[in-house]
């Protein structure tokens, strides 16, 4: 019997690459697709899931196997009344004998075929579980990538703000030297500059923390700590933003591997119920053999025997009841998975719509304004038209609004990743 995994080649990580080290080959800057490819090669949970498929295949072989025959060999006429064994025994005289018996269990009522079919469905369910593991872990990888990208953006903003404060401090030192501003204003600017440098340190720590989380998913702890993500947020297809959530729910019902796996298990339990009902027809044990007894009139003879248990006291009602309970539970879990899918799709789609609206508002209304306000405030302060407080407020507002914009981009990317996972498009990137 040939058993093939129903798992796409692009989804199955090659086992021989588990120990491979990408230290030399990996670029310092990686795109999302490169991170995903590395995830397929190195993620330990994904590789462990493959072993469950191997175990399910083994169970299928066990279920389809024909019981081995039982061979027994023994001696008879070892006792007797006095004297020694005769080389030419007479009838009734003690003589050494032996027997050779083969016993074979024959399963009846199609039980082995039904058990084999049940195990095949179970193996398909495990393979589908593997696809669901890919879906879940790939979502985690995408979210980790977007977290790293946000941390990179936050560090870039922190560096920019700190650099701007360095310029302001330098300019104010010159103005203070000629008596244009008070010492308290200079000290205030220097304090703000020190705070900005502290924000750089916090942003660096935030980036390292997110890199560490991504490295853990990739099983790549050392190299991943020096990798940057390409400065590019995912592009959301129009159909996902324009489609009705009810349409996406139906698509998820058709594609989600966890729902398919639970449907397969319900089918498997139906086979188990039928198998339990067929136990009432007993299996048959057939024995055949050869007996040699030198002390008998007929020294060589054959034996044949058929035996079967009589289902009088135990009519397997417990087995049937247990199988029926398992079937009901599998059907209930299938319905629960459907409800979960509905909730996840609706929630992810709503989050995507909300985040997309926020991003669009920033890009069309906010970003250009905050840049202009910042530049205008710096120019006006240099001309003495506004005070230091107004300049610092402009810098703080620019930093806060810029970080809010990048956070909105991250939220949109996370909602997109969650929606892909919710509708079951796990290999799309």
KOLTOR-809075 format. One record per residue (C-alpha): y, x, z. Coordinates in steps of 0.25 Angstrom, whole numbers, always signed. Layout:
N
+-------+-------+-------+
:     Y :     X :     Z :
+-------+-------+-------+
:     Y :     X :     Z :
...
+-------+-------+-------+
END
This chain:
429
+-------+-------+-------+
:     Y :     X :     Z :
+-------+-------+-------+
:    +0 :    +0 :    +0 :
:   +14 :    +6 :    -4 :
:   +25 :    +2 :    +5 :
:   +39 :    +4 :    +0 :
:   +52 :    +4 :    +8 :
:   +62 :    -7 :    +3 :
:   +74 :    +1 :    +7 :
:   +84 :    +6 :    -4 :
:   +83 :   +21 :    -6 :
:   +98 :   +23 :    -3 :
:   +96 :   +17 :   +11 :
:   +84 :   +25 :   +15 :
:   +88 :   +39 :   +21 :
:   +79 :   +50 :   +16 :
:   +70 :   +54 :   +28 :
:   +70 :   +69 :   +24 :
:   +85 :   +70 :   +26 :
:   +85 :   +67 :   +41 :
:   +87 :   +81 :   +44 :
:   +96 :   +85 :   +33 :
:  +109 :   +91 :   +37 :
:  +121 :   +88 :   +29 :
:  +130 :   +98 :   +35 :
:  +132 :  +106 :   +23 :
:  +132 :   +95 :   +12 :
:  +141 :   +85 :   +19 :
:  +156 :   +84 :   +15 :
:  +166 :   +85 :   +26 :
:  +172 :   +72 :   +20 :
:  +162 :   +60 :   +18 :
:  +164 :   +47 :   +11 :
:  +157 :   +35 :   +17 :
:  +146 :   +35 :    +7 :
:  +142 :   +49 :   +11 :
:  +142 :   +45 :   +25 :
:  +133 :   +34 :   +22 :
:  +123 :   +43 :   +14 :
:  +123 :   +52 :   +26 :
:  +120 :   +41 :   +35 :
:  +108 :   +37 :   +26 :
:  +102 :   +51 :   +27 :
:  +104 :   +54 :   +42 :
:  +106 :   +41 :   +51 :
:   +94 :   +42 :   +61 :
:   +93 :   +27 :   +63 :
:   +92 :   +25 :   +48 :
:   +81 :   +35 :   +47 :
:   +74 :   +29 :   +59 :
:   +74 :   +15 :   +52 :
:   +66 :   +21 :   +41 :
:   +54 :   +25 :   +51 :
:   +54 :   +10 :   +54 :
:   +51 :    +7 :   +40 :
:   +40 :   +17 :   +40 :
:   +34 :   +11 :   +52 :
:   +34 :    -3 :   +46 :
:   +27 :    +3 :   +34 :
:   +16 :    +8 :   +43 :
:   +15 :    -6 :   +49 :
:   +13 :   -12 :   +35 :
:    +2 :    -2 :   +33 :
:    -5 :    -5 :   +46 :
:    -4 :   -20 :   +43 :
:   -10 :   -19 :   +29 :
:   -21 :   -10 :   +33 :
:   -36 :   -15 :   +33 :
:   -43 :   -13 :   +46 :
:   -52 :    -1 :   +46 :
:   -67 :    -3 :   +47 :
:   -74 :    +1 :   +60 :
:   -86 :   +10 :   +59 :
:   -96 :   +12 :   +71 :
:  -108 :   +21 :   +72 :
:  -118 :   +21 :   +83 :
:  -132 :   +24 :   +88 :
:  -142 :   +14 :   +93 :
:  -156 :   +15 :  +100 :
:  -151 :   +26 :  +109 :
:  -158 :   +20 :  +121 :
:  -173 :   +16 :  +121 :
:  -185 :   +18 :  +130 :
:  -189 :   +32 :  +132 :
:  -195 :   +42 :  +122 :
:  -187 :   +48 :  +112 :
:  -182 :   +44 :   +98 :
:  -192 :   +44 :   +87 :
:  -190 :   +50 :   +74 :
:  -199 :   +39 :   +68 :
:  -197 :   +27 :   +77 :
:  -206 :   +15 :   +77 :
:  -201 :    +1 :   +78 :
:  -196 :    -1 :   +92 :
:  -196 :   +14 :   +95 :
:  -183 :   +20 :  +100 :
:  -175 :   +26 :   +88 :
:  -161 :   +31 :   +86 :
:  -152 :   +21 :   +78 :
:  -138 :   +20 :   +73 :
:  -128 :   +10 :   +67 :
:  -116 :   +11 :   +58 :
:  -107 :    -1 :   +58 :
:   -93 :    -4 :   +51 :
:   -84 :   -15 :   +56 :
:   -72 :   -20 :   +48 :
:   -62 :   -30 :   +52 :
:   -58 :   -40 :   +41 :
:   -45 :   -47 :   +43 :
:   -45 :   -62 :   +38 :
:   -36 :   -73 :   +34 :
:   -26 :   -63 :   +27 :
:   -21 :   -57 :   +40 :
:   -20 :   -43 :   +35 :
:   -12 :   -47 :   +22 :
:    -2 :   -55 :   +30 :
:    -1 :   -44 :   +41 :
:    +2 :   -34 :   +29 :
:   +13 :   -44 :   +23 :
:   +19 :   -45 :   +37 :
:   +20 :   -30 :   +39 :
:   +26 :   -29 :   +25 :
:   +37 :   -38 :   +28 :
:   +39 :   -31 :   +41 :
:   +41 :   -18 :   +34 :
:   +51 :   -24 :   +24 :
:   +59 :   -29 :   +37 :
:   +59 :   -15 :   +42 :
:   +64 :   -10 :   +29 :
:   +75 :   -20 :   +29 :
:   +78 :   -17 :   +44 :
:   +81 :    -3 :   +38 :
:   +91 :    -8 :   +29 :
:   +97 :   -15 :   +40 :
:   +98 :    -3 :   +48 :
:  +105 :    +4 :   +36 :
:  +115 :    -8 :   +36 :
:  +118 :    -7 :   +50 :
:  +119 :    +9 :   +51 :
:  +127 :   +10 :   +38 :
:  +137 :    +0 :   +44 :
:  +138 :    +9 :   +56 :
:  +140 :   +21 :   +47 :
:  +151 :   +15 :   +39 :
:  +158 :   +10 :   +52 :
:  +157 :   +25 :   +57 :
:  +163 :   +30 :   +44 :
:  +175 :   +21 :   +45 :
:  +177 :   +24 :   +60 :
:  +177 :   +39 :   +56 :
:  +187 :   +36 :   +44 :
:  +196 :   +28 :   +54 :
:  +196 :   +40 :   +64 :
:  +200 :   +50 :   +52 :
:  +211 :   +40 :   +49 :
:  +216 :   +40 :   +64 :
:  +215 :   +55 :   +65 :
:  +224 :   +56 :   +52 :
:  +234 :   +47 :   +57 :
:  +234 :   +54 :   +71 :
:  +237 :   +67 :   +63 :
:  +248 :   +61 :   +55 :
:  +255 :   +55 :   +67 :
:  +254 :   +69 :   +75 :
:  +259 :   +76 :   +63 :
:  +271 :   +66 :   +62 :
:  +274 :   +68 :   +76 :
:  +273 :   +83 :   +75 :
:  +284 :   +82 :   +64 :
:  +292 :   +73 :   +73 :
:  +291 :   +82 :   +85 :
:  +296 :   +94 :   +76 :
:  +308 :   +86 :   +71 :
:  +312 :   +82 :   +84 :
:  +311 :   +96 :   +90 :
:  +321 :  +100 :   +80 :
:  +330 :   +88 :   +83 :
:  +329 :   +91 :   +98 :
:  +333 :  +105 :   +95 :
:  +346 :  +101 :   +89 :
:  +348 :   +90 :  +100 :
:  +345 :   +78 :   +90 :
:  +335 :   +72 :  +100 :
:  +332 :   +72 :  +114 :
:  +321 :   +80 :  +121 :
:  +315 :   +67 :  +126 :
:  +313 :   +62 :  +111 :
:  +307 :   +76 :  +108 :
:  +297 :   +75 :  +119 :
:  +294 :   +60 :  +115 :
:  +290 :   +65 :  +101 :
:  +282 :   +77 :  +106 :
:  +274 :   +67 :  +116 :
:  +271 :   +58 :  +104 :
:  +267 :   +70 :   +96 :
:  +257 :   +74 :  +107 :
:  +252 :   +60 :  +107 :
:  +250 :   +61 :   +92 :
:  +241 :   +73 :   +94 :
:  +233 :   +67 :  +104 :
:  +231 :   +55 :   +95 :
:  +225 :   +65 :   +85 :
:  +215 :   +70 :   +95 :
:  +211 :   +56 :   +98 :
:  +209 :   +53 :   +83 :
:  +201 :   +66 :   +82 :
:  +192 :   +61 :   +93 :
:  +191 :   +47 :   +87 :
:  +187 :   +54 :   +74 :
:  +176 :   +62 :   +80 :
:  +170 :   +50 :   +88 :
:  +169 :   +42 :   +75 :
:  +163 :   +54 :   +67 :
:  +153 :   +56 :   +78 :
:  +149 :   +41 :   +77 :
:  +147 :   +43 :   +62 :
:  +139 :   +56 :   +64 :
:  +130 :   +49 :   +73 :
:  +126 :   +39 :   +62 :
:  +124 :   +50 :   +52 :
:  +116 :   +59 :   +61 :
:  +126 :   +70 :   +57 :
:  +133 :   +73 :   +70 :
:  +139 :   +87 :   +67 :
:  +143 :   +86 :   +52 :
:  +149 :   +72 :   +53 :
:  +159 :   +76 :   +64 :
:  +167 :   +84 :   +53 :
:  +165 :   +73 :   +42 :
:  +177 :   +65 :   +37 :
:  +176 :   +52 :   +30 :
:  +183 :   +50 :   +17 :
:  +196 :   +43 :   +19 :
:  +192 :   +30 :   +12 :
:  +189 :   +16 :   +18 :
:  +179 :    +8 :   +11 :
:  +183 :    -2 :    +0 :
:  +179 :   -16 :    +3 :
:  +173 :   -24 :    -9 :
:  +181 :   -36 :   -13 :
:  +170 :   -45 :   -12 :
:  +168 :   -42 :    +2 :
:  +182 :   -46 :    +6 :
:  +182 :   -58 :    -4 :
:  +169 :   -64 :    -1 :
:  +167 :   -75 :    +8 :
:  +160 :   -72 :   +21 :
:  +149 :   -83 :   +18 :
:  +146 :   -76 :    +5 :
:  +144 :   -62 :   +13 :
:  +135 :   -69 :   +23 :
:  +126 :   -74 :   +12 :
:  +126 :   -60 :    +6 :
:  +122 :   -54 :   +20 :
:  +111 :   -64 :   +21 :
:  +105 :   -59 :    +8 :
:  +107 :   -44 :   +11 :
:  +106 :   -41 :   +26 :
:   +94 :   -33 :   +29 :
:   +93 :   -38 :   +43 :
:   +92 :   -52 :   +38 :
:   +81 :   -48 :   +28 :
:   +73 :   -40 :   +39 :
:   +73 :   -52 :   +48 :
:   +69 :   -61 :   +37 :
:   +57 :   -52 :   +34 :
:   +53 :   -52 :   +48 :
:   +53 :   -67 :   +48 :
:   +44 :   -66 :   +36 :
:   +35 :   -56 :   +43 :
:   +34 :   -65 :   +56 :
:   +30 :   -77 :   +47 :
:   +18 :   -68 :   +42 :
:   +15 :   -64 :   +56 :
:   +14 :   -79 :   +60 :
:    +5 :   -82 :   +49 :
:    -3 :   -69 :   +53 :
:    -5 :   -75 :   +67 :
:   -10 :   -88 :   +62 :
:   -20 :   -81 :   +53 :
:   -26 :   -74 :   +66 :
:   -34 :   -87 :   +68 :
:   -43 :   -82 :   +57 :
:   -51 :   -70 :   +63 :
:   -53 :   -57 :   +57 :
:   -68 :   -53 :   +54 :
:   -75 :   -41 :   +58 :
:   -86 :   -36 :   +49 :
:   -97 :   -26 :   +53 :
:  -107 :   -20 :   +45 :
:  -116 :    -8 :   +48 :
:  -130 :    -1 :   +48 :
:  -140 :    +1 :   +59 :
:  -151 :   +10 :   +60 :
:  -162 :    +8 :   +71 :
:  -174 :   +16 :   +69 :
:  -182 :    +9 :   +80 :
:  -181 :    -5 :   +73 :
:  -190 :   -10 :   +62 :
:  -178 :   -10 :   +53 :
:  -171 :    +3 :   +55 :
:  -159 :    +1 :   +46 :
:  -151 :   -11 :   +46 :
:  -137 :   -16 :   +43 :
:  -128 :   -25 :   +51 :
:  -116 :   -35 :   +47 :
:  -107 :   -42 :   +57 :
:   -95 :   -51 :   +56 :
:   -86 :   -55 :   +68 :
:   -73 :   -62 :   +70 :
:   -66 :   -67 :   +82 :
:   -66 :   -82 :   +85 :
:   -52 :   -87 :   +87 :
:   -56 :   -97 :   +98 :
:   -48 :   -94 :  +110 :
:   -36 :   -86 :  +104 :
:   -31 :   -93 :   +91 :
:   -19 :   -84 :   +90 :
:    -9 :   -94 :   +94 :
:    -1 :   -83 :  +102 :
:    -1 :   -74 :   +90 :
:    +4 :   -86 :   +81 :
:   +15 :   -90 :   +92 :
:   +20 :   -75 :   +93 :
:   +21 :   -74 :   +78 :
:   +29 :   -87 :   +77 :
:   +38 :   -83 :   +88 :
:   +41 :   -70 :   +80 :
:   +44 :   -78 :   +67 :
:   +53 :   -87 :   +74 :
:   +60 :   -75 :   +81 :
:   +61 :   -68 :   +67 :
:   +68 :   -81 :   +61 :
:   +77 :   -82 :   +72 :
:   +82 :   -67 :   +71 :
:   +83 :   -69 :   +56 :
:   +93 :   -81 :   +59 :
:  +100 :   -72 :   +69 :
:  +102 :   -61 :   +59 :
:  +108 :   -71 :   +49 :
:  +118 :   -76 :   +59 :
:  +121 :   -61 :   +62 :
:  +124 :   -58 :   +48 :
:  +133 :   -70 :   +46 :
:  +141 :   -66 :   +58 :
:  +142 :   -51 :   +53 :
:  +146 :   -55 :   +39 :
:  +157 :   -65 :   +44 :
:  +162 :   -55 :   +54 :
:  +162 :   -43 :   +45 :
:  +169 :   -50 :   +34 :
:  +180 :   -56 :   +43 :
:  +182 :   -42 :   +48 :
:  +183 :   -36 :   +34 :
:  +193 :   -47 :   +30 :
:  +202 :   -45 :   +42 :
:  +202 :   -30 :   +41 :
:  +205 :   -30 :   +26 :
:  +217 :   -39 :   +29 :
:  +222 :   -29 :   +40 :
:  +220 :   -17 :   +30 :
:  +227 :   -25 :   +19 :
:  +239 :   -28 :   +28 :
:  +240 :   -13 :   +32 :
:  +239 :    -8 :   +17 :
:  +249 :   -19 :   +12 :
:  +259 :   -20 :   +23 :
:  +258 :   -10 :   +34 :
:  +255 :    +4 :   +30 :
:  +267 :    +6 :   +21 :
:  +276 :    +0 :   +31 :
:  +271 :    +9 :   +43 :
:  +272 :   +21 :   +34 :
:  +287 :   +18 :   +31 :
:  +290 :   +15 :   +45 :
:  +285 :   +28 :   +50 :
:  +292 :   +36 :   +39 :
:  +305 :   +28 :   +41 :
:  +305 :   +30 :   +56 :
:  +303 :   +45 :   +55 :
:  +314 :   +46 :   +44 :
:  +323 :   +38 :   +53 :
:  +320 :   +46 :   +65 :
:  +323 :   +59 :   +58 :
:  +337 :   +53 :   +54 :
:  +339 :   +48 :   +68 :
:  +339 :   +33 :   +64 :
:  +328 :   +30 :   +74 :
:  +324 :   +35 :   +88 :
:  +311 :   +42 :   +92 :
:  +305 :   +29 :   +98 :
:  +306 :   +23 :   +84 :
:  +299 :   +35 :   +77 :
:  +288 :   +35 :   +87 :
:  +285 :   +20 :   +86 :
:  +285 :   +22 :   +71 :
:  +275 :   +33 :   +72 :
:  +266 :   +25 :   +82 :
:  +267 :   +13 :   +73 :
:  +263 :   +21 :   +61 :
:  +251 :   +27 :   +68 :
:  +246 :   +14 :   +74 :
:  +247 :    +6 :   +61 :
:  +240 :   +17 :   +53 :
:  +229 :   +17 :   +63 :
:  +228 :    +2 :   +62 :
:  +227 :    +3 :   +47 :
:  +216 :   +13 :   +47 :
:  +209 :    +4 :   +58 :
:  +210 :    -8 :   +49 :
:  +204 :    +0 :   +37 :
:  +193 :    +4 :   +47 :
:  +191 :   -10 :   +51 :
:  +190 :   -15 :   +37 :
:  +180 :    -4 :   +34 :
:  +171 :    -8 :   +46 :
:  +172 :   -23 :   +42 :
:  +168 :   -19 :   +28 :
:  +156 :   -11 :   +33 :
:  +152 :   -22 :   +43 :
:  +152 :   -32 :   +31 :
:  +144 :   -23 :   +22 :
:  +134 :   -22 :   +34 :
:  +135 :   -37 :   +37 :
:  +131 :   -41 :   +22 :
:  +120 :   -30 :   +21 :
:  +127 :   -21 :   +11 :
:  +122 :    -9 :   +19 :
:  +121 :    +2 :    +8 :
:  +135 :    -1 :    +2 :
:  +145 :   +10 :    +3 :
+-------+-------+-------+
END
